[in-house]
Amino acid sequence: MNLEELVARPFATLPDLIREHAAENPHRAALVQDDRRVSYGELDAAMDRVAAALQRDGLHARDAIAICAAASIEYGIAFLGALRAGIAVAPLAPGSTADSLATMVADADARLLFLDAPVAGLLVPVRDRITARPVALDGYGAGPAFDEWLAPAGTRPTPVAIQPDWAFNIIYSSGTTGTPKGIVQPHAMRWAHIQRGTLSGYGPDAVTLVATPLYSNTTLVSFFPTLGLGGTVVLMARFDAGRYLELAERHRATHAMLVPVQYQRLMAHPDFDRHDLSSFRMKFCTSAPFRAELKADVLKRWPGGLVEYYGMTEGGGTCILYAHETPDKLHTVGRPAPTSDIRLIDESGREVAPGETGEVVGRSPGMMTGYHGQPEKTREAEWHDPEGRRYIRTGDLGRFDEDGFLVLMDRKKDMIISGGFNIYPSDLEAVLLAHPAVAEAAVVGVASERWGETPVAFVVARSGTAAAAEELMAFVNERVGKTQRLAAVEFVAALPRSGIGKVLKRALRDGFHPKETL
């Protein structure tokens, strides 16, 4: 298959692309996990069995299913097979609470719920709230085993003509805390991701090592282009730095999509430099702040290019930093992608002057339809320019430098207003991380009788070091302005993180109980 001709099409669906790869190279590996290998021919046939089983069970195009489980070959087959039937997939985070999962399954209007044994156990207290019929991906749990549920081998589903605006998946933005919002992404958006994949070296000889969860858009923006362009995906159910390095060397991985905390743990692994990683073409990062010092270390010690994506699951524009091409811009998240229009606006919705800080908003061909069943939330997430064009609000604060690179300041909701002054936690975190005793740090604003809000730091100490809270607080406060000074430093064993590595600052804030009035 000629990749240039493939991506030049106005529209194509992922299930149809997989069918084409199966016809052209049926024996090429599509999915690999541990000692198991599924070829494109086998994947295509299994997707038919899933689609036919869903149709047998009364589901129709534009219905929805949910999947909540650890990453596995069965997970991938269920997801892709549902797409072939024109059915939207809601991949849910197993680390969510039982209440949140029940809410998300209901919000998605999911007719079936594919799960594994740990999730089945988690959901026992809320089973009466879930009307979706369960299917056990691992063969254990409340419902028929996946292998038994599938339509008989050789079954072909009724063909479905998928349209570009149909829902591909529903990604939930806050399954651990807060009210879950289902981000509806259409097939056209995923097709745009596949089309741009050739620019990053995806193709039939690509091998992508996936070590982030399949419910995360971070993973899916790498998972789908790999398969859509005929490459191989190697799955890890759980990330482990040592195991990741072994698998990367064994499978001659060419592509990686990792979050910053995973890069941090890989680069700190004592055996990192002993592994042959010369097969890598491109490594990607997104989802959380990526420190310039860590980017520089990756560039120095890990072969292949390094690309940072800045954007939202909701879509609305992307900035791209080709770190290997612009090593003097590692403190930025790059320039807007060619198809993205990124603006900065103030509190009143007006664009800010060049060089000033504002909230990042963006538009592009890849934008969510909206939040599922929540039109008010959808409107809150949108900004329209004077010509009426629709942009998505990010909630992030940033400014463009003189070369058009975006410098992020902080999340708007995380910005601390202390005594009327704006304090950006990232500024204080950068100072803390310069101390030799600090491995990780997060700064949050907490209530203060004197200042309204005041910054408090939570620190993970570097192994083999010792530093008192007072020492760290003095270290920071000597290096920042008077209005930025820390009010307290708390040591923690680990920072609370989501399944894709984002620090859960709300959990830190809610769990902080000062010994004295701040």
C-alpha positions as CSV (number, residue, x, y, z in Angstrom):
1,M,0.0,0.0,0.0
2,N,1.4,3.4,-1.0
3,L,1.3,5.6,2.1
4,E,1.2,8.8,0.2
5,E,-1.9,7.7,-1.7
6,L,-3.5,6.4,1.5
7,V,-3.2,9.7,3.4
8,A,-4.2,11.7,0.4
9,R,-7.7,10.3,0.6
10,P,-10.4,12.8,1.8
11,F,-11.6,10.3,4.4
12,A,-10.9,6.7,5.5
13,T,-12.0,4.7,8.5
14,L,-9.6,2.7,10.7
15,P,-11.5,-0.6,10.4
16,D,-11.3,-0.3,6.6
17,L,-7.6,0.5,6.7
18,I,-7.0,-2.6,8.9
19,R,-9.0,-4.7,6.3
20,E,-6.7,-3.4,3.6
21,H,-3.5,-4.2,5.6
22,A,-4.9,-7.7,6.3
23,A,-5.5,-8.3,2.5
24,E,-2.0,-7.0,1.6
25,N,0.1,-8.4,4.5
26,P,-2.0,-10.9,6.5
27,H,1.0,-12.3,8.4
28,R,2.5,-9.0,9.6
29,A,2.2,-8.6,13.4
30,A,-0.5,-6.1,14.4
31,L,-0.7,-6.6,18.2
32,V,2.0,-8.1,20.4
33,Q,1.8,-8.7,24.2
34,D,4.2,-10.8,26.2
35,D,4.5,-14.1,24.1
36,R,1.3,-13.5,22.1
37,R,1.2,-12.2,18.6
38,V,-1.9,-11.3,16.5
39,S,-1.3,-10.8,12.8
40,Y,-3.3,-8.4,10.6
41,G,-5.2,-11.3,9.1
42,E,-6.1,-12.6,12.6
43,L,-7.0,-9.1,13.8
44,D,-9.3,-8.4,10.9
45,A,-11.1,-11.7,11.4
46,A,-11.5,-11.1,15.1
47,M,-12.9,-7.6,14.5
48,D,-15.5,-9.2,12.3
49,R,-16.5,-11.5,15.1
50,V,-16.8,-8.6,17.5
51,A,-18.9,-6.5,15.1
52,A,-21.1,-9.5,14.3
53,A,-21.6,-10.3,18.0
54,L,-22.6,-6.7,18.7
55,Q,-25.1,-6.8,15.9
56,R,-26.4,-10.1,17.1
57,D,-27.0,-8.6,20.5
58,G,-29.2,-5.9,19.1
59,L,-26.7,-3.0,18.8
60,H,-26.8,-0.7,15.9
61,A,-24.5,1.9,14.3
62,R,-24.1,4.9,16.5
63,D,-24.9,3.0,19.7
64,A,-22.1,2.8,22.3
65,I,-20.2,0.3,24.4
66,A,-17.8,0.9,27.3
67,I,-14.4,-0.8,28.1
68,C,-12.8,-0.7,31.5
69,A,-9.8,-3.0,31.9
70,A,-6.0,-3.1,31.8
71,A,-4.4,-2.9,28.3
72,S,-4.6,-6.3,26.5
73,I,-4.9,-7.8,23.0
74,E,-8.6,-8.5,23.8
75,Y,-9.1,-4.9,24.8
76,G,-7.7,-3.8,21.4
77,I,-9.8,-6.3,19.5
78,A,-13.0,-5.3,21.3
79,F,-12.4,-1.6,20.6
80,L,-11.5,-2.0,17.0
81,G,-14.4,-4.5,16.4
82,A,-16.9,-2.1,17.8
83,L,-15.7,0.6,15.4
84,R,-16.3,-1.8,12.5
85,A,-20.0,-2.0,13.5
86,G,-20.1,1.8,13.6
87,I,-20.4,1.7,17.4
88,A,-18.7,4.4,19.6
89,V,-16.4,3.2,22.3
90,A,-16.1,4.8,25.8
91,P,-12.8,3.6,27.2
92,L,-12.9,4.1,31.0
93,A,-10.1,4.4,33.6
94,P,-9.9,1.4,35.9
95,G,-8.5,3.7,38.6
96,S,-11.7,5.6,38.9
97,T,-14.1,5.1,41.8
98,A,-17.0,2.7,41.5
99,D,-19.4,5.6,41.6
100,S,-17.6,7.5,38.8
101,L,-17.5,4.4,36.7
102,A,-21.2,3.8,37.1
103,T,-21.9,7.4,36.2
104,M,-19.7,7.3,33.1
105,V,-21.2,4.0,31.8
106,A,-24.7,5.6,32.2
107,D,-23.6,8.9,30.7
108,A,-22.2,7.1,27.6
109,D,-25.5,5.2,27.2
110,A,-23.3,2.1,26.9
111,R,-25.2,-1.1,26.0
112,L,-22.3,-3.5,26.9
113,L,-19.4,-3.1,29.3
114,F,-16.2,-5.0,28.6
115,L,-14.2,-5.4,31.8
116,D,-11.6,-7.6,33.6
117,A,-11.7,-9.3,37.0
118,P,-10.2,-6.4,39.0
119,V,-12.8,-4.0,37.6
120,A,-15.6,-6.5,38.1
121,G,-14.7,-6.7,41.8
122,L,-14.5,-2.9,42.1
123,L,-18.0,-2.5,40.6
124,V,-19.8,-5.0,43.0
125,P,-21.2,-2.2,45.2
126,V,-22.7,-0.4,42.2
127,R,-23.8,-3.3,40.0
128,D,-27.5,-2.4,40.4
129,R,-26.8,1.0,38.9
130,I,-25.2,-0.4,35.7
131,T,-27.6,-1.6,33.0
132,A,-24.9,-2.3,30.5
133,R,-24.4,-6.1,30.0
134,P,-20.9,-7.2,31.1
135,V,-18.5,-9.2,29.0
136,A,-15.3,-10.5,30.7
137,L,-12.2,-9.7,28.6
138,D,-10.0,-12.0,30.7
139,G,-12.6,-14.7,31.0
140,Y,-13.2,-13.9,34.7
141,G,-15.9,-11.7,36.2
142,A,-19.6,-11.0,36.1
143,G,-20.6,-12.0,32.6
144,P,-19.7,-14.3,29.7
145,A,-16.1,-14.8,28.8
146,F,-15.0,-12.7,25.7
147,D,-14.0,-15.8,23.7
148,E,-17.4,-17.4,24.3
149,W,-19.3,-14.1,23.6
150,L,-17.7,-13.6,20.2
151,A,-19.6,-14.6,17.1
152,P,-18.4,-18.0,15.6
153,A,-15.2,-17.9,13.6
154,G,-15.7,-16.9,10.0
155,T,-18.8,-14.8,10.7
156,R,-19.0,-11.5,8.8
157,P,-21.0,-8.6,10.1
158,T,-23.5,-6.6,8.1
159,P,-21.5,-3.8,6.5
160,V,-21.8,-0.3,7.9
161,A,-21.0,2.9,6.0
162,I,-19.3,5.0,8.7
163,Q,-19.7,8.7,8.3
164,P,-16.9,11.2,9.2
165,D,-19.1,13.0,11.8
166,W,-20.1,9.8,13.6
167,A,-18.7,9.3,17.2
168,F,-15.5,7.3,17.2
169,N,-15.0,7.3,20.9
170,I,-16.1,9.1,24.1
171,I,-13.1,10.0,26.3
172,Y,-13.9,10.9,29.8
173,S,-11.9,13.9,31.2
174,S,-12.2,13.4,34.9
175,G,-12.9,9.9,36.0
176,T,-11.0,10.1,39.3
177,T,-12.4,13.4,40.7
178,G,-15.0,15.9,39.7
179,T,-17.9,15.4,37.4
180,P,-17.0,13.2,34.4
181,K,-17.3,14.9,31.0
182,G,-17.5,12.7,27.9
183,I,-15.5,14.2,25.1
184,V,-17.0,13.0,21.8
185,Q,-14.4,12.6,19.1
186,P,-15.6,11.9,15.6
187,H,-14.1,9.5,13.0
188,A,-12.9,12.6,11.0
189,M,-10.7,13.6,14.0
190,R,-9.1,10.2,14.2
191,W,-8.6,10.1,10.5
192,A,-6.7,13.4,10.8
193,H,-4.4,11.8,13.4
194,I,-3.7,8.9,11.1
195,Q,-3.0,11.2,8.1
196,R,-0.4,13.2,10.1
197,G,1.2,10.0,11.3
198,T,3.4,9.6,8.1
199,L,5.1,12.9,9.1
200,S,6.4,11.1,12.3
201,G,7.7,8.0,10.5
202,Y,4.7,5.7,11.1
203,G,4.3,3.0,8.5
204,P,4.4,-0.7,7.9
205,D,7.8,-1.1,9.5
206,A,7.0,1.0,12.6
207,V,7.0,-0.7,16.0
208,T,5.2,1.3,18.7
209,L,5.8,0.3,22.3
210,V,2.7,1.3,24.3
211,A,3.1,1.7,28.1
212,T,0.3,4.1,28.9
213,P,-3.4,3.0,29.3
214,L,-5.7,2.4,26.4
215,Y,-8.4,4.6,27.9
216,S,-6.1,7.6,27.5
217,N,-6.1,9.9,24.5
218,T,-2.3,10.1,25.1
219,T,-2.1,6.5,24.1
220,L,-4.7,6.5,21.4
221,V,-3.0,9.3,19.3
222,S,-0.1,6.8,18.8
223,F,-2.0,3.5,18.9
224,F,-4.4,4.3,16.0
225,P,-1.9,5.8,13.6
226,T,0.4,2.8,14.1
227,L,-2.4,0.4,13.1
228,G,-3.9,2.7,10.5
229,L,-0.6,2.8,8.7
230,G,0.2,-0.9,9.0
231,G,2.7,-1.0,11.8
232,T,3.0,-3.1,15.0
233,V,1.8,-2.2,18.5
234,V,3.6,-3.9,21.5
235,L,1.4,-3.6,24.6
236,M,2.5,-3.3,28.2
237,A,-0.4,-3.8,30.7
238,R,1.6,-1.9,33.3
239,F,4.6,0.4,33.0
240,D,7.9,-0.7,34.6
241,A,11.0,1.1,33.5
242,G,13.3,-1.9,33.4
243,R,10.8,-4.0,31.6
244,Y,10.2,-1.2,29.1
245,L,13.9,-1.0,28.2
246,E,14.0,-4.8,27.7
247,L,11.0,-4.8,25.4
248,A,12.2,-1.8,23.4
249,E,15.5,-3.5,22.7
250,R,14.0,-6.9,22.0
251,H,11.3,-5.6,19.6
252,R,13.5,-2.9,18.0
253,A,10.9,-0.3,18.8
254,T,10.8,2.7,16.5
255,H,8.2,4.9,18.3
256,A,7.2,5.7,21.9
257,M,4.5,7.8,23.4
258,L,5.3,8.4,27.1
259,V,4.3,11.0,29.7
260,P,7.0,13.0,31.6
261,V,7.1,10.9,34.7
262,Q,7.8,7.8,32.6
263,Y,10.7,9.6,30.9
264,Q,12.0,10.6,34.3
265,R,12.0,7.1,35.6
266,L,13.5,5.6,32.4
267,M,16.4,8.1,32.3
268,A,17.0,7.5,36.0
269,H,17.1,3.7,35.6
270,P,20.6,2.4,36.4
271,D,20.6,0.2,33.3
272,F,19.4,2.8,30.8
273,D,22.7,3.3,29.0
274,R,23.3,-0.5,28.8
275,H,20.4,-1.0,26.4
276,D,20.5,-0.7,22.6
277,L,17.8,1.9,21.7
278,S,19.3,2.8,18.3
279,S,16.1,1.6,16.5
280,F,14.1,4.5,17.7
281,R,13.0,7.0,15.1
282,M,10.7,9.2,17.2
283,K,9.6,9.6,20.8
284,F,6.6,11.6,21.8
285,C,5.5,13.3,25.0
286,T,2.3,15.0,26.1
287,S,-0.3,15.2,28.9
288,A,1.8,17.0,31.6
289,P,4.6,19.6,32.0
290,F,7.9,18.3,30.5
291,R,10.9,19.9,32.2
292,A,13.5,21.4,29.9
293,E,16.3,19.7,31.8
294,L,14.6,16.3,31.3
295,K,14.1,16.9,27.5
296,A,17.8,17.8,27.2
297,D,18.7,14.5,29.0
298,V,16.5,12.5,26.6
299,L,18.0,14.2,23.6
300,K,21.5,13.5,24.8
301,R,21.2,9.9,25.8
302,W,18.3,8.4,23.8
303,P,18.6,8.0,20.0
304,G,16.0,9.3,17.6
305,G,13.9,12.5,17.6
306,L,11.9,13.9,20.5
307,V,8.5,15.6,19.9
308,E,6.3,17.2,22.5
309,Y,2.7,17.7,21.7
310,Y,0.7,20.3,23.6
311,G,-3.1,20.1,23.2
312,M,-6.3,18.8,24.7
313,T,-8.3,15.7,24.3
314,E,-11.1,18.0,23.3
315,G,-9.0,19.0,20.3
316,G,-9.0,22.6,19.1
317,G,-5.4,23.0,18.2
318,T,-2.0,21.6,18.9
319,C,1.5,23.1,19.4
320,I,4.4,20.9,18.5
321,L,8.0,21.1,19.7
322,Y,10.5,19.3,17.6
323,A,13.0,19.2,20.4
324,H,15.8,17.7,18.4
325,E,15.5,20.5,15.8
326,T,15.2,23.4,18.3
327,P,17.3,22.6,21.4
328,D,17.3,26.2,22.4
329,K,13.5,26.1,22.8
330,L,13.1,23.3,25.3
331,H,11.4,25.6,27.8
332,T,8.5,26.0,25.4
333,V,5.9,23.6,23.9
334,G,6.7,24.6,20.4
335,R,4.8,26.4,17.6
336,P,1.2,25.9,16.5
337,A,0.8,23.0,14.1
338,P,0.2,24.0,10.5
339,T,-3.5,23.2,10.7
340,S,-4.0,24.8,14.1
341,D,-4.9,28.4,15.0
342,I,-3.8,29.2,18.5
343,R,-4.8,32.5,20.2
344,L,-4.5,34.0,23.7
345,I,-7.4,35.8,25.4
346,D,-7.9,37.7,28.6
347,E,-10.6,37.4,31.3
348,S,-13.1,39.3,29.2
349,G,-12.5,37.2,26.1
350,R,-10.4,39.7,24.1
351,E,-7.2,38.7,22.5
352,V,-4.1,39.9,24.4
353,A,-1.3,42.0,22.9
354,P,1.8,40.3,21.5
355,G,4.1,39.1,24.3
356,E,1.4,39.3,27.0
357,T,0.0,36.3,29.0
358,G,-3.5,35.0,28.3
359,E,-5.6,31.8,28.3
360,V,-4.8,29.5,25.4
361,V,-7.6,28.8,22.9
362,G,-7.4,27.0,19.6
363,R,-9.2,25.5,16.6
364,S,-8.2,22.9,14.1
365,P,-9.7,20.2,11.8
366,G,-9.5,17.8,14.9
367,M,-12.1,19.1,17.4
368,M,-14.6,17.3,19.6
369,T,-18.2,17.4,18.7
370,G,-18.9,18.4,22.3
371,Y,-19.3,16.9,25.8
372,H,-21.7,14.0,25.7
373,G,-25.1,15.1,26.9
374,Q,-23.8,18.3,28.5
375,P,-24.5,21.2,26.2
376,E,-23.8,23.8,28.9
377,K,-20.4,22.4,29.6
378,T,-19.7,22.4,25.9
379,R,-20.6,26.0,25.6
380,E,-18.3,26.8,28.6
381,A,-15.4,25.2,26.8
382,E,-15.9,27.2,23.7
383,W,-14.7,30.7,22.6
384,H,-15.8,32.4,19.4
385,D,-13.7,35.0,17.6
386,P,-15.3,38.2,16.2
387,E,-16.1,36.3,12.9
388,G,-17.9,33.6,14.9
389,R,-15.4,30.9,14.4
390,R,-15.3,28.2,17.2
391,Y,-12.3,27.7,19.4
392,I,-11.8,25.4,22.4
393,R,-10.6,26.9,25.7
394,T,-7.7,25.0,27.3
395,G,-7.7,26.6,30.8
396,D,-3.9,27.1,30.4
397,L,-2.1,30.4,30.7
398,G,0.8,31.1,28.3
399,R,2.5,33.7,26.1
400,F,4.2,33.5,22.7
401,D,7.9,34.4,22.5
402,E,9.4,36.5,19.8
403,D,9.8,33.4,17.5
404,G,6.2,32.3,17.9
405,F,6.9,29.5,20.4
406,L,4.3,29.0,23.2
407,V,5.6,29.3,26.7
408,L,3.2,27.8,29.2
409,M,2.8,29.5,32.6
410,D,0.3,27.3,34.4
411,R,-3.2,25.9,34.5
412,K,-5.6,28.8,35.0
413,K,-7.3,26.9,37.8
414,D,-3.9,26.2,39.5
415,M,-2.8,29.9,39.4
416,I,-2.5,31.2,42.9
417,I,-3.8,34.7,43.7
418,S,-2.1,35.8,46.9
419,G,-2.7,39.3,48.2
420,G,-3.9,40.3,44.7
421,F,-0.8,39.0,43.0
422,N,-0.7,36.2,40.5
423,I,1.7,33.3,41.4
424,Y,2.4,30.6,38.9
425,P,3.2,27.3,40.7
426,S,5.4,26.1,37.9
427,D,7.9,29.0,38.7
428,L,8.2,27.8,42.3
429,E,8.4,24.1,41.2
430,A,11.3,24.9,38.9
431,V,13.2,26.5,41.8
432,L,12.5,23.5,44.1
433,L,13.7,21.0,41.5
434,A,17.0,22.9,41.3
435,H,17.8,21.7,44.9
436,P,19.8,18.5,45.0
437,A,17.6,16.9,47.7
438,V,14.4,17.3,45.6
439,A,13.3,14.5,43.2
440,E,9.7,15.8,42.6
441,A,7.7,18.8,43.6
442,A,4.2,20.2,43.3
443,V,3.0,23.6,44.5
444,V,-0.6,24.4,45.2
445,G,-2.6,27.3,46.6
446,V,-4.3,26.8,50.0
447,A,-6.6,29.1,51.9
448,S,-4.9,31.9,53.9
449,E,-6.5,34.3,56.4
450,R,-3.9,36.9,55.6
451,W,-3.5,36.6,51.8
452,G,-6.6,34.8,50.6
453,E,-4.4,32.1,49.1
454,T,-0.8,31.2,49.7
455,P,1.6,28.7,48.1
456,V,2.5,25.4,49.8
457,A,5.0,22.9,48.3
458,F,4.8,19.1,48.4
459,V,8.1,17.5,47.9
460,V,9.4,13.9,47.2
461,A,13.0,13.7,48.5
462,R,15.7,12.3,46.3
463,S,17.0,8.9,47.5
464,G,20.0,9.2,49.7
465,T,19.6,12.8,50.5
466,A,18.3,14.7,53.6
467,A,16.9,18.2,53.8
468,A,14.7,19.8,56.3
469,A,11.4,21.6,55.3
470,E,12.8,24.8,56.7
471,E,15.9,24.5,54.5
472,L,13.9,24.0,51.3
473,M,11.6,26.8,52.1
474,A,14.5,29.2,52.7
475,F,16.2,27.9,49.5
476,V,13.1,28.9,47.5
477,N,12.2,32.1,49.3
478,E,15.7,33.5,48.8
479,R,15.3,33.0,45.0
480,V,11.8,34.4,44.4
481,G,10.0,37.7,44.8
482,K,8.3,38.6,48.1
483,T,4.8,37.9,46.7
484,Q,5.9,34.4,45.6
485,R,7.3,33.0,48.9
486,L,6.2,29.6,50.1
487,A,4.2,29.4,53.3
488,A,5.0,25.7,54.0
489,V,6.8,22.7,52.7
490,E,5.5,19.2,53.2
491,F,7.4,16.0,52.4
492,V,5.4,13.1,50.8
493,A,6.4,9.6,49.8
494,A,5.0,10.1,46.3
495,L,2.9,12.7,44.5
496,P,-0.6,11.5,43.7
497,R,-1.0,11.0,40.0
498,S,-3.6,10.0,37.5
499,G,-3.2,6.9,35.4
500,I,-1.3,8.9,32.8
501,G,1.0,10.6,35.2
502,K,-0.7,14.0,35.9
503,V,-0.2,15.3,39.4
504,L,-3.6,15.4,41.2
505,K,-3.2,18.8,42.8
506,R,-6.7,18.8,44.1
507,A,-5.8,15.7,46.2
508,L,-2.8,17.5,47.7
509,R,-4.8,20.6,48.4
510,D,-7.7,18.7,50.0
511,G,-5.4,16.7,52.2
512,F,-3.3,19.6,53.5
513,H,-4.1,20.5,57.2
514,P,-1.7,23.2,58.4
515,K,-0.5,23.1,62.0
516,E,-1.0,26.8,62.3
517,T,-2.8,29.7,60.6
518,L,-1.2,30.6,57.3
